[in-house]
Amino acid sequence: MKFFIADLHFCHESIIKMSHRPFANITEMHETMIRRWNRVVRPKDEVFIVGDFLYKGSVQEANELLRRLKGRKYLIRGNHEKYLNQP
């Protein structure tokens, strides 16, 4: 199966209020999003993340989150992928 998704905005605490996301905090948002993703995506599925996977996070945080998400993931750089420029 192939999936396409965008604008996850992991590590973006302000997105909870800005987008009226139903979470009390960033930890709850992350854990809920990961759990829901893994409920649908199987290990061999392909997931194309078409921008804004993470906001104001680090490469380490991105890698940690990506490791927890099932599937073969392909990241297409969005305007918030500044962490990809980190050494």
N, C-alpha and C positions, 0 to 999 in steps of 0.2 A: 504494500500500500504506500502511496505517496501523500504526504500532507504538506500544506503551506500555511505558515503563520507569521505574523508580524506584530511589532509593538508590544512585546511582553513587558518591557521596562523593569526587569529584575533590578534590584538595588536602588529603586527610585521611590523613596518613601512618600514624596509629595504627590505622586500619581494616585495614591489612595484617595485623597480628597479631590484632586483635580478631575479625576475620572469617575468619582463616586464608586470606587471599588469597595466591596463589602468586607473589608478586613480591618482589624483593630490596629495592626502594625505590620512592619515589613516581614517579620519572621512568619507570621500567619499567612501573609500573601505568598511568600516563597513556598512554604510547605504545602499549601492548598494547590497552587499552580503545578508543582512537581507531582503531587499525588494524582491530580486530574489528568495531567499529561500521560503519566505512566499507566493509568487505567485504560487508556485508549491505544497508545503507541506500543507496538511490539518491537523486539530487538532488531529485526531485519527490515522494519519499515524505514522509509526515507522521509526525513523532515527538512523542508527548506524554510529556514528562518530568514525572512526577507526584511531584515532591518530592525534596529532598536531592540535587540535582545536584552541589553543591560545598559543602565544609565548611571554614570558616576561611580562605577565599580572598577575593580582592578582585573588584570588578566587572571590572577589567581582565583578571584571570585567567579569569573566567567567559566574558567576550567572546572572548578568545583561543581558549579551548577550544571554544566554540560555533562559531566560524568554521571550525575544523578538522573538525568533524563534519558529514557530509553530511545532506541532508534539510531540510525545513521544520520547525523545532523550535518547540514550544509548551511553555513552562515554567509549571508549576503550583507555586506557592510551597509549600515544605515547612518544617519547623521549623528547618532549617539554612540557609535562604535569607536570612540576615542581611545578606549583602553587597548585597542589593537596596536596603537602607536607606542605603547609603553615598552621599554627595553626588557 
